[in-house]
Structures are given as structure tokens and as C-alpha cells.
């Protein structure tokens, strides 16, 4: 793909924006996490100080699309479709606001299904947390876009895995590219009207076999759609025993290699380490605290915010036991076998187009 050169304006502004969220306490928390992680690798035993530097919260567990490699869209999750209560969300923010830097308001479901999402974003912004939302974009035309822009949202990632309806709907089954484009136009207009650089609008493009031919046209298309950046990602297959028909032929965007007995395996030897276990955590729609975003069906619940404080769970024996497993034999943990941590290729590439 031909790479265009753009001024550093947008990239620099976002960097300045992010730095503005750093406080002495948050910096010290991050230093403690880094030192703890380094000591844990040296001692091969979990050492942990500090609190999560980033939190992912799931506002909604359902989705309006049926993407063929998404366990939510496929209906493979045993978790019931529901919405997070405002009480639970506010409680999480109140508990992490002094130490955490960033919050992501998405996990497995489509966040804009939640009618109170903009209020959640505003609450995170009120407490000076760098916020990100990832969406399939189908609800954007019906959103009060000026309200969204004024909410303080820092990043809005919109999945657009095709620049024609035929290519787009091949994966985003049940979605309309026209509706997505209407939403993008509304965002651009609202940002212009309010003289706002936020949220940074990122078009996410999963590079797959059926859409990889569109890569040379993608950046120009993104500019015409009003995007600030393009996020190229390697696709994940729901089952390592699947056919892998969607996997691209472009090697740097394929995170898998053929394994034994027709199974696929990630291009990683899965070393016994994982930084995610030391700096971030997931809280699903039910308030369950999960160790990683690869625990899509909440198979490794470590605690619940309705019964325990996050600090208590974060430093619990149960969490340290999981970290011990990562440090001693990560390959034995089922969800780790499909993980991109320490991948031999880059799982994503962010390109600024403005």
C-alpha cells in the first residue's frame, strides 16, 4: 500500500492530549507496575504493586451485527445479553480514577446499544480519564453527535472493513456501509461546528482475504470519510480449528500459521510473560473482573465489583494465581493460545491520514 506523508498535526495534538491526563500519582502508579513486572520476570513469581493503569468496561454485551468470526455475532457466548448498570459503571470509575490513565468503553458487545453511553463517557471525562469507544458505526446516524463531541470522548474507533457495500457486508453481516458513512459525516460536521479536534476518528480495517485488494484505496477513502487515522488490524479467527478462509494472503497481516491436525496457531512461541496481566483489566457487563480481553466468554472470572472492591481483587490470591500460570506455563491457559501478546508480527498498524 502506498504510504502518504502528512503533517504531524493530528498525531502531535493527540500526544499532547494524552500527556494532559498524566498526574504525579498516575505516573508513580505506572512506575510501580513496570517495576513489579520486571521483578516478576526476574523472580518467575508475581510481584505486584499499584493499580490498573487502564480499564476496559463493557457497557453492553449484545450486538446488532452477525460477523462470522465474532463469538458475539455468532451467538457462541454463554453470557446473557444485557446492559451494565449506571451504578456499576460509576463505581468502577470512582475506584480507579486516581491511578488509571485510560478507560475503554467496549469489550464484546456494541457499546452504542446502551442508551446511557454518552453519560458514561462524560463521567469518565469528568474524572480526567482518556476514553476510547469502538463501534460498528450502525447507530451513529441516530446519535446526537454534538452531544457526543462535547462528552469529552478522546478516540472513536469505527469498524469499516470494506469500501464498497459488497466487500463491507461480506464480514459485517447485517450492516450498511451507507449508514456508516452517514454517521461519519455527522461526526465530521459536529467537530467542525464545535471547533473540536476530539474525538480522534479512527477507521478500523481488518485486513482479510476478500478485502485486501482495497488497501491501495483505503487512505484516500478514509480522508473523504472525514477520518483522522486508519487502523489496520490482522483478523482473529474464533476457532483455531476453523478453515481460516478469511485470513489474508499478505503475510504481515496474518497472525496465524498452519499447525498440527488442521489447526491454526498464532505466530508466537507464547513466552511465559504478559504485560497485560500487570497493567490492565476487563470488567464485563455483569461486573465480573476478567484478566484479559481474550477471555470473551468470562471463563476466568477473578471477582465481581458488586461484591468486592477492585483493589481487593487486583491484589487477591486468585489474581496472583493466574499471573503465576502465565509466568510458569502460559501455553496451558486456553485463551492465551489465540493471543497477540508478543506476536512475531504487528497485530495492528495505526496510520494518521490528517
URHUGI-V870353 format. One line per field, one symbol per residue. phi: phi as a letter, one per 30 degrees, with the letter a starting at -180 (. if undefined). psi: psi as a letter, one per 20 degrees, with the letter a starting at -180 (. if undefined). A space follows every 50 residues. Layout:
phi = ???
psi = ???
This chain:
phi = .dcccbddededddddededcdcedddddddddddedddddddhadcbbj bedbbcbcdbccbccbddccddddiddddddacdddeddddddddcddcd cbbccabccddddddcddddeddddechcdcbbcbdidceecdddddddd djecbbccdbclcbeddddecddjccdddddddddddedddddchcdcdd ccccbddbedbdddedcddddddddidcacccbddccdbdcddidddddd edccdcbecdhidcbddadhddaadedcbbacbddcjdccdaddddchdb dcabddcbddeddecddddddddedddcadddcedddcccdiddcddabc cdcb
psi = pppqpqqjfggghhgggghiiprgghghghgggggggghghgikqpppqa rphqpppohqirqirlpijphghikipipqprqpqhggghggghhihhhq hqppmqehrohihpijghhgghgghhklpoqpppqiihihhjqnhhhggi hjpgpopponkqjqhgggihgmpjqphggghgggghgggggghjlpiqqp opopooorhiihiighigggggghijqhrpopqpqpqgpijrhkhipqio hijoirqpbqkjqqqqmqjmqmqohhiiirrpoahijppqhqiimhklil phapiihqqhggghjrhgghhghghhhhmhhioghiikqipkqhrpiqpp ppj.
